[in-house]
Amino acid sequence: MRKTITSMCEARLVLGGKLTGYAGLVPGVIEEAWLSLSQKHPLYLVGGYGGAGRAVCDLLLGIPRKEFTELWAAQQIPEYSTTLAYHPSNAEALPLLPAIGQEIAAWTGNDLGTVLNNGLDDSENRELMTCTDAQKIAELVLRGLGRL
């Protein structure tokens, strides 16, 4: 479902999001950000409010996050090992936090304007990633959208 929605999106804004207490194997905000990056859809990342949005920002900025490790997933996600055991070996691989984290981290060091494909340059994206001022966030997102 998230793949289909992402393919239909013109752009995505990520702000906050749960890192614990979510349903499934991957927090929805993280999966949606990863899908947008993978499909080269415009992505606006606001990390100033913490949560899943901050976790994605940190990875792109080269800051490791424990939430993307197998150990963390096994400790935090109820029935993680049991769920994985039921997944057929011949089925499409499940998108899991460690693999998603590795893919996102692989973009570290690249120009954020190019990685996020959002009309903002590297410095503007870095500002957006740390911003908590709603007016400035709106300004940056609208600036990027206007350039697309």
PELIN-V266870 format. One record per residue. N is the residue number from 1. RES is the residue in one letter. PHI is phi in radians with two decimals (none if undefined). OMEGA is omega as a letter, one per 30 degrees, with the letter a starting at -180 (NA if undefined). D_CENTER is the distance of its C-alpha to the mean C-alpha in whole Angstrom. Layout:
n & res & phi & omega & d_center
N & RES & PHI & OMEGA & D_CENTER
N & RES & PHI & OMEGA & D_CENTER
//
This chain:
n & res & phi & omega & d_center
1 & M & none & a & 16
2 & R & -1.12 & l & 13
3 & K & -1.09 & a & 14
4 & T & -1.13 & l & 16
5 & I & -1.09 & l & 15
6 & T & -1.08 & a & 12
7 & S & -1.14 & a & 15
8 & M & -1.62 & a & 17
9 & C & -1.33 & l & 15
10 & E & -1.49 & l & 16
11 & A & -2.85 & l & 13
12 & R & -2.31 & l & 10
13 & L & -1.94 & l & 10
14 & V & -1.94 & a & 7
15 & L & -2.61 & l & 10
16 & G & 1.24 & l & 10
17 & G & 1.92 & a & 10
18 & K & -1.22 & l & 12
19 & L & -1.96 & l & 11
20 & T & -2.45 & l & 15
21 & G & 1.30 & l & 17
22 & Y & -1.62 & l & 15
23 & A & -1.58 & l & 16
24 & G & 1.73 & a & 16
25 & L & -1.66 & a & 14
26 & V & -2.43 & l & 11
27 & P & -1.01 & a & 9
28 & G & -0.98 & a & 9
29 & V & -1.11 & l & 6
30 & I & -1.17 & l & 4
31 & E & -1.08 & a & 6
32 & E & -1.16 & l & 6
33 & A & -1.11 & l & 3
34 & W & -1.07 & l & 5
35 & L & -1.10 & l & 8
36 & S & -1.09 & l & 8
37 & L & -1.07 & a & 8
38 & S & -1.10 & a & 10
39 & Q & -1.61 & l & 12
40 & K & 1.01 & l & 13
41 & H & -1.50 & l & 12
42 & P & -0.96 & a & 12
43 & L & -2.29 & l & 9
44 & Y & -1.94 & a & 10
45 & L & -1.90 & l & 8
46 & V & -1.92 & a & 10
47 & G & -1.85 & a & 10
48 & G & -1.11 & a & 14
49 & Y & -1.68 & l & 14
50 & G & 1.44 & l & 12
51 & G & 1.19 & a & 11
52 & A & -1.09 & l & 7
53 & G & -1.03 & l & 6
54 & R & -1.13 & a & 9
55 & A & -1.07 & l & 7
56 & V & -1.17 & l & 5
57 & C & -0.99 & a & 8
58 & D & -1.00 & l & 10
59 & L & -1.04 & l & 9
60 & L & -1.14 & l & 9
61 & L & -1.62 & l & 12
62 & G & 1.47 & l & 14
63 & I & -1.74 & a & 14
64 & P & -1.10 & l & 14
65 & R & -2.27 & a & 12
66 & K & -1.12 & a & 15
67 & E & -1.12 & a & 12
68 & F & -1.80 & l & 11
69 & T & -1.83 & l & 15
70 & E & -1.09 & a & 17
71 & L & -1.05 & l & 20
72 & W & -1.06 & a & 17
73 & A & -1.05 & a & 16
74 & A & -1.11 & a & 20
75 & Q & -1.43 & a & 21
76 & Q & -1.75 & a & 18
77 & I & -1.70 & a & 18
78 & P & -1.02 & l & 22
79 & E & 1.02 & a & 23
80 & Y & -1.01 & a & 21
81 & S & -1.11 & l & 23
82 & T & -1.10 & l & 25
83 & T & -1.09 & l & 23
84 & L & -1.11 & a & 22
85 & A & -1.14 & a & 26
86 & Y & -1.45 & a & 26
87 & H & -1.33 & a & 24
88 & P & -1.05 & a & 26
89 & S & -1.17 & a & 26
90 & N & -1.63 & l & 27
91 & A & -1.52 & l & 24
92 & E & -0.99 & a & 21
93 & A & -1.04 & l & 19
94 & L & -1.28 & l & 16
95 & P & -1.32 & a & 13
96 & L & -1.96 & a & 13
97 & L & -0.91 & a & 11
98 & P & -1.05 & a & 13
99 & A & -1.21 & l & 12
100 & I & -1.08 & l & 9
101 & G & -1.06 & l & 9
102 & Q & -1.12 & a & 12
103 & E & -1.14 & l & 10
104 & I & -1.13 & a & 8
105 & A & -1.10 & l & 10
106 & A & -1.12 & l & 13
107 & W & -1.48 & a & 12
108 & T & -1.00 & l & 13
109 & G & 1.58 & l & 16
110 & N & -1.50 & l & 16
111 & D & -1.06 & a & 17
112 & L & -1.11 & l & 13
113 & G & -1.08 & l & 15
114 & T & -1.29 & a & 16
115 & V & -1.09 & a & 12
116 & L & -1.53 & l & 11
117 & N & 0.87 & a & 14
118 & N & -2.06 & l & 14
119 & G & 1.46 & l & 18
120 & L & -1.74 & l & 17
121 & D & -1.50 & a & 18
122 & D & -1.01 & a & 17
123 & S & -1.17 & l & 19
124 & E & -1.15 & l & 18
125 & N & -1.15 & l & 14
126 & R & -1.10 & l & 15
127 & E & -1.12 & l & 17
128 & L & -1.07 & a & 14
129 & M & -1.16 & a & 12
130 & T & -1.99 & a & 15
131 & C & -1.29 & l & 17
132 & T & -2.18 & l & 18
133 & D & -1.53 & a & 21
134 & A & -1.00 & a & 20
135 & Q & -1.14 & l & 22
136 & K & -1.19 & l & 21
137 & I & -1.03 & l & 17
138 & A & -1.04 & l & 19
139 & E & -1.05 & a & 21
140 & L & -1.14 & l & 18
141 & V & -1.09 & l & 17
142 & L & -1.13 & l & 20
143 & R & -1.07 & l & 21
144 & G & -1.10 & l & 18
145 & L & -1.06 & l & 19
146 & G & -1.14 & a & 23
147 & R & -1.54 & a & 22
148 & L & -1.30 & NA & 20
//
